[in-house]
């Protein structure tokens, strides 16, 4: 079956300025693209003619980094993202407990609060959560996913007491008086509690998948990531794929310290190739936390912190072992680095792994630095030399730009998400939203990258603005390159998969400050329409 698209701008992303008149799809692939009259000659009698009516067709967006399995689960948690005070958080949790009929054998889970935007200006620790319940375990996750708070019942379940030592790469919040845990948990400490409460969580994962896929599809995305995947999340997604419920293509990157190698050995049919809608893309490592939570590991202290630079998740020796494993196994590795000290640790460890390896494929692995929030000029230069790709969480500028001014000072804050510096070096930059941290809105990321406007309406570091076309590359063809799929996805070219998005206007021709107003009207995967805006 053929689909013949015409009547609007067709933005190919093959080269800047290229806008075609028509594209012909046959059996899910692009058969021809070019001038209307030329392409029309190949159209069969039973083809479906689709008039764009002045709208714009371009390649579907590619999510370069998110956590779809976490998003599926958190879509079933109490939504704290709109709460504007501690009292609202407690009210939402109480209502959630009643609606879900959660008793002592269960657990109350909340997601999405951000202390940076609460009038109390601090973490809603156990003192407050105990007001909801002292008997039912409660855990709420910060929007960043790098910290959270628990009540006494949850702390007891995890065995966290005043005698519990801070884990490597984490911190347990404590009372100043008696060293008792106050309920605040950061990084690895948070993971201790999550492991303890995990068996009690009873989410409706089928409903979670439906809601989460809808969220990606309505933003024009058909290829997504499960970063920091686990054996459990892989099993969950496999089951969803086998039951034909999974529509999206999902690329998984299991954590090296969580049986990543074992997954590749046990499921070779998924190794760097799709089996159904899933593939194992490589390994993942996390080296630090988040700058908005002051847990990103920096070389220079946070502002007004008494010299505090945060801390690493792993020692240099452990990090070097991770990089050596990736290079010797011939696997791509994605490495979470928000702070520049974490960036140094990654770069030096990967450089050492390359130098010590005799692997003939070592220069073809396309390692990725995830987030790159405080990447310095010298780091970008060295990343370019080593072949490390920057995946930038550019939404930081909008969501936490003013927070970064407070935490990092004006000079460092202005360089948050250094897009221009990376594009200047002809690096294959990608953008991501780290979903469920923020919504997977690619056009909002494009808007952020070309305008760099904060929530308060101030411009932050205009020198790091990139062009609209560069930003569109970061959410299409460069994403495909990151996944070794540039021959299949990311641009409109004969022979490639027909993964498209239809927009209400052409982003290249739209005033820069209006890009975030562009609407996704339809999402197409392999020639089939899989989502349409209802009021189109």
N, C-alpha and C positions, 0 to 999 in steps of 0.2 A: 504493500500500500504506500502511495506517495502523498506527501503534504507539500503544497506549493505556497510559500510565504512571499507576499509582495505588498506594495502600497504604503511603505513606511521606511524609515532609516534602518538599515541592517549594519550594525557596528560589528566588524569582524574580530577585532583585537589581534589581527595578524600584523598590521602596521599602522602607525599613527596617521589619522586622517582618512583611512579607508572606510567608506560607507557604500554599501552595495544596494541594488534595487530589488534583488530577489534571491531566494534560496530554495532549493528543492531537496526534500528529504525522502529517502526510500529505505524501507525496512530499518528505520531507526538511525540511519547514517546520512550524512550530507552527500548527496549525489552531485550537486552542482550549485555554484553561487556566483553571482555576477550581474550583468545587465538583464533587465526584465525580458527583452525579446530573445536574447541568447538562451537563457535558462528555460524559457517557455517551450522551446523546441523539444525539450526532453520530457515534458509533462505528458503523462498518459491520460487516456479518456476518463478513467475512473479515479483520477487523483482528487484529493481534497484541496480546493483553492481557499486560502486563508488570507483575506484582505486585512492588513494591519491598520488600515484607516488612519494613517498618520502617526501611529505609535512606533516605538523603537524595539527592534529585536536584537539581542546580543547574547553572547555565551552565558549560560547559567553560572551563577557565582559558586566559588569553591571555598569552603571553610578550611582555613589552614591550621586552625587549632581550636578545639573545644573539647567538651567532655560529655558526649551524648548520653552515656549510661548514667552519669550523675544527674544530667538534666532530666532524664526520664524519671528518676527516683524523686528528685526535688520538686518536680511538678506536682507531686502528691503530698508534699509537706505543707505546713502552715506558711503562707506567704507573708513575710515580714517586710517586703521591699517598699511598701507604701507607708509603713509606720513612721510617725513623726515624733514619737516620745516613748519612754519606757512603758507608760500606762497603756498606750495603744498596742505595744508588743504583748503585754500581759493579757490584754483583752482578746487579741487575736488567738493567742495560745489557749485561753480558757474556752473560747468558742470552738476551736478546732478539736479540743479534747471531748467536748460534748457531741459534736457532729460525728466524730469517728468512734465514739464510745470506747475510749482508751482507758483501760484499767491498770492495776498495779503490775500486771504481767506484760504490759506493753511499754511503749515509749512515745513521748510527744516530741516530734521533730519540727523545727522551724528553720526557714532559710531566707536570707536576703537582707537582714538589718545592716546598717552601716553607722557606726558610732560617730563618724566624721560629720554626719548630717542630723544628729540628734541633739536637742537642746541641752541634754545632760552632759554631753561631751565625753562620755566614758562608756565602758562596756557594761551591758546589763547582766551582771554576774549572779551568783547563786542567791545573794541577798534578795534579789528581785524575783528570780525564777521560783524560789521556794514559796512565794506568795501564790503561785498558780497551783503548785502541789509539792508537798514534802515526801510523798509516798510514790508517786509515778515519776520515773526518770524523765528528765527533760534535757534536750540538747538543742541549741540553736546555733546555726552557722552564719558567720559573717558573710556578706555578699562576695567578698574576695575568695572565700573558701580556704583562707589561710589561718583562720582563728575562729573561736566560738566560745560559747558559755554553757555551763551545765549546772544543774541544781545538785543538792546533796545526794539525792537518790541515785542520780546518774554517776556521780563521783564514786559513790560506794560500790556501784555495780562494776566500775572499772578498777576498783581497788586503789584509787588515788587518795593518799592521806598526806599528812604533814611529813611523814618519813619517806615518801616517794621522791626519788631523785629526778631532776629534769632529764628527759631523754636527750640523746644526741640529736641536735637539730630541732629542738623544741623548748618550750618554756611553760611551766605551770604557774599561774598567777597565785600569789599568796598574800595573806593578811600580814600587815606590818608588825602586828603585836605578837602573834604566836606561831607564825609560819604555816598556819592552816591554809589549805587550798581555798581560794575565794571563788572558784568556778570558772575563771578565765583560763583558756587553754590555747596555746599557740603552736602552729606547725606540727611537729612530731608528737607533741603532747595531745593535741586534738585527735590525732590518728589513734592513739591509745584508747581514747574513749569511744571513738567510732567503731573500733573493733569489738568492744565490749557490748555495745548496744545493737550491733548489726543483726544478730539472730532474732531480736524482738521486733524489728521493723516489718510491717505487713502492708506494703504498698500494693496498689492495683497497677501492676506494671503494664498490662495491656492498655489500660486507659492512659497511663503515663506516656507510652510510646505514641499513641494517637495524638495526644496534645503536643508532644515534643516535635514529632514529624511535621505537624501542621505549622508549628512556629518556624521551622527551617524553610519549609516549602513556601510559605507566604512571604518570605524574604528572598525568594529566587535561588535557593541553595539546594543542590541535589547530591553533592559530595561533602561529607562531614567527617569529623575525626572523633575518635574516642581516645583522648590523651590520658596517659597514666592509667591505662586499662589494667584490669585484674583478671585472673582466671575466672572469677565469678561473673564479671561483666561480659567477658567473651562468651561464656556459656549462655548468658541471658540473651545476648544479641544473636547468637547462633540459633537458638530456639525460635526467636522471633523471625529470623530469616527463613528457616526451614518451614515455618507455618505460613509463609508468604505475607506476613504482616509488615515486614520491613521494606519500605519503598526506597529509601535513600541508600546511596553507596556509603559505606562506613569503613574508614581506614583506622586500624587500631595500633596503638603504641604502648605495649605493656611496660610497666616499671621494671628496670633491671633487677631491683632487689625483691621483686615479687613474681618470680618464676617466669620471667620473659623468655629466657632461653628454652625452658621446658615447653612452653606453648608452641614455639616454632618447631621443636622436635616432634611433639605429639600431633601437631596439625600441619604437616608440610604442604597440604593442598591449599592452605591459606597464605603461605609464605610469599609475600610480595606479589601476589596475584589474586584476583577475585575468585572466590568460590561462592556462587550466589551473589549477594550484595556486600560481602565482607572480605576484607583482606588484612593480614598482619603486615603493617608497613615497616616496622623496625622497633627500636627500643626507645625508652624514655627515661630521663633522669631529672630530678629536681634538686637544684643546688642552693636555693634560698627562698625567701618569702615574698612579701609585697611591700612596695614603698608607701602606699596609703595606710598600711598597718604598722609601718616602721619595723618590718621584719626582713626587708630586702637588705642583703649584705653589701655594704658600701666600703669604699676605700677612705672616704672622708666622712666625718660624723654627721648625723642628722642635726638640724638646727635646734639650738636650746636643749640639747640632750645630755650635756655633761660628757661629751666625747663618745657617745654611743653610736656604733656602726652596724649593729645587729650581728648576725652570726651565720656560719655556713651550716648546711645540712650534713655535709660529709667532709672528712679530712681530705687533704690533697692526695694521699695514697689511695683512699677509696675511690675518689673521682678518677684518678689515673687508671685504676682497675676497670672502671666502667668503660672508659674510652678505649682501652686496650681490647676489652671484650667485643665492643662494637666493630672495631677495625678488623680484628682477627676473624670474627664471625661474618664479615662482609655485610654488615647491617647498617642502615641509616640510623642515626640517633638524634632525637629531639631533646634539647636540654633547656630546662626552665632557668633563666637568669634574669632577674629584675635589677639587682644591684650590680655595679661595675666590678666589685670584688668577686662576685660569683662569675661574672663574665671573664675576668682574668683567670680564675681557676679552670673554667671550661676550656678557654683558648690554649692555655699552657698544657693542660692534660691531653687535649686532642693533638696538639702539635707534637708532644712527646710520643704519643701512640703512633702517629704517622712516621716519625723519624725512626722508631724502633721496629717498624713492621716491614716485612719482606713481601707482603701481600700485593700482588700486581694490580688488584682492583681498589686499592686503598684511596686513590684520588677520585673515585667515581661515586662516593657514598652520599653526597649531598647532606651533610649534617646541618642541623637547624638550631639557632639560638632562639628560644621562645621568649617573647615579651620585649627584650632589649630596651627596657625603659631608660636606663642610664648609661647606655653604651657610649663610650668616648670615641673621639676621632681615631686615635691610635688603635683602638680595638676593632673598629670597622675596617681599618686598613689591613690589620692582621687577619681578620675574618675573611676578607676578600682573597688574600693570599692562600689561606687554608681551604677555601671552598665552603666556608660556613655561611649558610643562608640566614638572613635576618627575617624573623616573623614578628611583626610589631603590633602590639596591642594599642593602637593609636587612639582608641576611645578614652584612654587615660587622660588625654588633654581636656576633653569635655567633662567627663565624670569627676575627676579628681585633680584637675589642674590647679585650683586654688589651694587644695590640700597639699599638693606638691610644693607650692610656693612657701607654705608654712613649714613643711618638713625638710625641704632641700635648699631653700633660699632661691632668689630670683635667677641666678646664673644657671644653676643645675636644672631648675624647673623648666626654663626656656628650652632646654635640650631634651626634655622627656620625649620619647618616641621620635628619634632623630631620622625622620623619613627622608628629608632632602639630602642629608649627608650620605645615606645609604644609596639612594638613587644616583647621586653624583658619581658614585664609584661603579655604576652599571651593575649593581648587585640585584639579584632576583628577589626583590622584597615582596613579602606577603603581609596582609593585614588579617587580624582575627578579633573575635569578641570574647573569647574564653568562656563561652556559654557553659554553664548557667550564670556566670558572674555578671554578664550583661546579655541583652537580647541579641540574637544573631542577625543584626541589621547591617548588611554590607554597605548600603547606600549612606547610612549614618557614618560609617567608618570613612568612606570616601569624602564625605562632607567634612569630617574632623581633620582629615589629612590635608585638605586644600585650604582650609580656613583657620584651624587651630583656635577655636573659640571655646572658652570654658563655660560651665553652667551659669556663672555670674555675668556672662556676656563680654568677657575681656579676652583679647587675643594674647596667646601665650607662645612666645618664640616664633614670630612670623618667618624668621630665617629658615625654619625647618618645614615650611609649607612645601608641598610638592604640587605637580600639575595634575589636572583632572585625568589625563590619559595615564600618567604614572599610577595614580591611585586605582584606576580601573584595571590596569595590569596586575596590581597587587591582589585583586579579588577574582581574577580569572586565569589568565595564562600562566602567571607565576605560581599560582596555587597548584595548577596541573603539573608544573615542573617540579615542585616540591615533592609531589607524590609519584614522580616518574611516569606521569600520564600525559605529558605534553603532546604526544602523538595521537591521543584519543580525545582529549578534552581541552577546554580553556580558550578556544578560538573557533571561528567559523571558517572551515576549510574543507574542501572535498575529501571525503574518506573518513573524516572525524565523526564522533558520535553527535547526534542531534540533541544536545543538552542546551536548552535555551531559556531565556527569561524575556518576557515582554513587559516593557516599561511604558508609562504614559507619556514620556518625553525622552529626548536624547540627552544624557548627562553631559556630553561634550559640548552641546549647544545651550545648556542651561546656565543661568547665572550661578556663580559658585556658591553663594550663600543660600541658594534655593535648592541645592542638590538633595538635601535631607527631606524635601517635600515630594520628591519623585515617588510615584506609586508603582509597586509591582502589581501587574495585572494578571499575569499567567506564568506558570512554571512548567517546563516541558522536559521530560527525560526520555532519551532515545526515541524521539519523535512523538511521544505520547503526552498529552496534556494531563498532568497529575495534580494541578491546583489552579483554580481560577478565583479571582476576586469576585465576590457575589454581586456587588453593585457596579460592576464594570460597565 
